[in-house]
Amino acid sequence: YRPDWRMSTLFLDLGGTLEEEFAALGPVLFAGPLAPYTAGHRLTHRAHVRKQIRHLRRRIGELGPIDLSHVHCAGSMRAYPALPEAPILCHLHELDVGLDLHLGPLAARHLRDASRYIAVSDGVRETFLSLFDVDPALVERQWGFVDAVRLPDDADRTVLGLPEDAFVVDAESPVFGDLA
């Protein structure tokens, strides 16, 4: 986060537990789920989706100029048609199951349209490149974020019965609580 940058966040669904933290950084916009299409309506399904995308594009335009769109995961590329004319950085977390079975048609259609990609592991990068025809030079691997403050110091390793030079992974899970 850079305090000198103007930042806004688009949630494609509900904001969840991080909504307040993102609101502290700048304007928050909620796309919400697409309104369901009713068969027999005067609009075709395709026209219905285009109408909703135009509406979202207008709302995004109200945020002002946007220099870069950071799309958090492959599935969020479904927002591509509503994004402004600016470079798109797509953050990839998904392996083959996420990219094959759980990627919606709109996201799959536009996943090749990002300007650059960040893959969170070598496996994610390799899987993405095997499934999508994208220039490998555009896909950079950067490890996921690690909060150094939460890493145990030497005393914690000793308490755990580990050598001082032991490699330790610290994680938190909503199901299991803190894990070390």
C-alpha positions as CSV (number, residue, x, y, z in Angstrom):
1,Y,0.0,0.0,0.0
2,R,1.3,3.4,-0.9
3,P,-0.4,6.3,0.9
4,D,0.4,8.7,-2.0
5,W,-1.6,6.6,-4.4
6,R,-5.4,6.9,-4.8
7,M,-7.0,3.5,-4.4
8,S,-10.5,2.2,-4.8
9,T,-11.8,-1.4,-4.5
10,L,-14.5,-3.2,-6.5
11,F,-16.1,-6.1,-4.7
12,L,-17.8,-8.4,-7.2
13,D,-19.9,-10.0,-4.5
14,L,-20.4,-9.0,-0.8
15,G,-17.5,-7.3,0.9
16,G,-17.0,-9.8,3.7
17,T,-14.8,-9.4,6.7
18,L,-12.2,-7.1,5.0
19,E,-14.7,-4.6,3.8
20,E,-13.8,-2.0,6.5
21,E,-10.1,-2.4,5.9
22,F,-10.5,-1.7,2.2
23,A,-12.8,1.2,2.9
24,A,-10.1,2.8,5.0
25,L,-7.9,2.8,1.9
26,G,-10.4,4.5,-0.5
27,P,-13.8,4.3,-2.1
28,V,-15.5,0.8,-2.1
29,L,-17.9,-0.2,-4.9
30,F,-20.1,-3.3,-4.8
31,A,-21.0,-4.9,-8.1
32,G,-23.1,-7.5,-6.3
33,P,-24.2,-10.7,-8.0
34,L,-25.7,-10.3,-11.5
35,A,-29.4,-9.9,-11.4
36,P,-30.9,-13.3,-12.5
37,Y,-32.1,-13.6,-16.0
38,T,-35.7,-14.4,-16.4
39,A,-36.5,-16.7,-19.4
40,G,-39.1,-15.2,-21.7
41,H,-38.1,-11.6,-20.8
42,R,-37.9,-9.2,-23.7
43,L,-34.1,-9.2,-23.5
44,T,-32.0,-12.1,-24.5
45,H,-29.6,-13.4,-21.8
46,R,-26.6,-11.9,-23.7
47,A,-28.4,-8.5,-23.8
48,H,-29.2,-8.8,-20.1
49,V,-25.6,-9.3,-19.2
50,R,-24.4,-6.5,-21.5
51,K,-26.9,-4.1,-19.8
52,Q,-25.6,-5.0,-16.3
53,I,-22.0,-4.6,-17.5
54,R,-22.8,-1.1,-18.9
55,H,-24.3,-0.2,-15.6
56,L,-21.2,-1.4,-13.7
57,R,-18.9,0.5,-16.1
58,R,-20.8,3.7,-15.4
59,R,-20.4,3.2,-11.7
60,I,-16.7,2.5,-12.0
61,G,-16.3,5.6,-14.2
62,E,-17.7,7.7,-11.3
63,L,-14.5,6.8,-9.3
64,G,-12.4,8.9,-11.6
65,P,-9.4,8.1,-13.7
66,I,-7.9,4.6,-13.1
67,D,-4.3,4.0,-14.0
68,L,-4.2,0.2,-13.2
69,S,-6.7,-2.5,-12.4
70,H,-5.5,-5.3,-10.1
71,V,-7.7,-8.3,-10.5
72,H,-7.3,-10.5,-7.5
73,C,-8.0,-14.0,-9.1
74,A,-8.7,-15.7,-12.4
75,G,-12.5,-15.9,-11.7
76,S,-12.6,-12.1,-11.1
77,M,-11.7,-11.6,-14.8
78,R,-15.5,-11.8,-15.4
79,A,-15.4,-8.1,-14.6
80,Y,-13.1,-7.4,-17.5
81,P,-15.8,-5.9,-19.8
82,A,-16.7,-3.3,-17.1
83,L,-13.1,-2.3,-16.4
84,P,-11.7,1.0,-17.6
85,E,-9.1,1.4,-20.4
86,A,-6.0,0.8,-18.3
87,P,-3.5,-1.9,-17.8
88,I,-4.8,-5.0,-16.0
89,L,-2.6,-7.0,-13.5
90,C,-4.2,-10.4,-12.9
91,H,-3.2,-12.2,-9.7
92,L,-3.4,-16.0,-10.2
93,H,-4.0,-18.3,-7.3
94,E,-5.7,-21.2,-9.1
95,L,-4.4,-24.6,-10.2
96,D,-6.0,-26.8,-12.8
97,V,-9.3,-27.6,-10.9
98,G,-9.9,-23.8,-10.4
99,L,-9.0,-23.0,-14.0
100,D,-10.7,-26.0,-15.6
101,L,-13.8,-26.7,-13.5
102,H,-14.7,-23.5,-11.6
103,L,-13.9,-20.7,-14.0
104,G,-17.0,-19.2,-15.4
105,P,-17.4,-18.6,-19.2
106,L,-17.0,-14.8,-19.0
107,A,-13.8,-15.1,-16.9
108,A,-12.4,-17.8,-19.1
109,R,-13.0,-15.8,-22.2
110,H,-11.2,-12.8,-20.8
111,L,-8.4,-14.4,-18.9
112,R,-6.0,-13.9,-21.8
113,D,-6.7,-10.2,-21.8
114,A,-4.7,-9.0,-18.8
115,S,-1.6,-6.9,-19.5
116,R,0.5,-8.9,-17.0
117,Y,0.1,-11.7,-14.5
118,I,1.4,-12.6,-11.1
119,A,1.3,-16.3,-10.2
120,V,1.7,-17.2,-6.5
121,S,3.8,-20.3,-7.2
122,D,5.6,-22.1,-9.9
123,G,2.9,-24.7,-10.1
124,V,0.2,-22.0,-10.6
125,R,2.3,-20.4,-13.3
126,E,2.9,-23.6,-15.1
127,T,-0.7,-24.7,-14.9
128,F,-2.0,-21.4,-16.2
129,L,0.5,-21.4,-19.1
130,S,-0.5,-25.0,-20.0
131,L,-4.2,-24.1,-20.2
132,F,-4.1,-20.5,-21.7
133,D,-2.2,-19.3,-24.7
134,V,-0.4,-16.4,-23.0
135,D,3.2,-15.2,-23.6
136,P,5.2,-16.7,-20.7
137,A,7.2,-13.4,-20.3
138,L,3.9,-11.8,-19.1
139,V,3.5,-14.2,-16.2
140,E,5.8,-13.6,-13.2
141,R,6.0,-15.8,-10.1
142,Q,5.9,-13.9,-6.8
143,W,5.3,-15.8,-3.6
144,G,2.2,-15.0,-1.6
145,F,2.5,-12.4,1.1
146,V,4.1,-13.4,4.4
147,D,3.6,-11.1,7.4
148,A,7.1,-11.0,8.9
149,V,5.7,-9.8,12.3
150,R,3.9,-13.1,12.8
151,L,7.1,-15.2,12.2
152,P,8.4,-16.7,15.4
153,D,11.7,-15.6,16.8
154,D,14.4,-17.9,18.1
155,A,12.8,-18.1,21.5
156,D,9.6,-19.4,19.9
157,R,11.6,-22.1,18.0
158,T,13.1,-23.2,21.3
159,V,9.7,-23.4,23.0
160,L,8.6,-25.6,20.1
161,G,11.6,-27.8,20.5
162,L,13.1,-26.8,17.1
163,P,16.6,-25.9,16.3
164,E,17.4,-22.1,16.0
165,D,17.9,-22.4,12.2
166,A,14.6,-24.4,11.6
167,F,12.4,-23.3,8.8
168,V,9.0,-22.5,10.3
169,V,5.7,-21.9,8.5
170,D,3.2,-19.8,10.5
171,A,-0.4,-19.7,9.4
172,E,-3.9,-18.9,10.7
173,S,-7.0,-20.8,9.7
174,P,-10.6,-19.8,10.6
175,V,-11.2,-23.5,11.2
176,F,-8.1,-24.5,13.1
177,G,-7.0,-21.2,14.7
178,D,-3.3,-20.4,14.9
179,L,-0.9,-23.1,13.5
180,A,2.8,-23.2,13.7
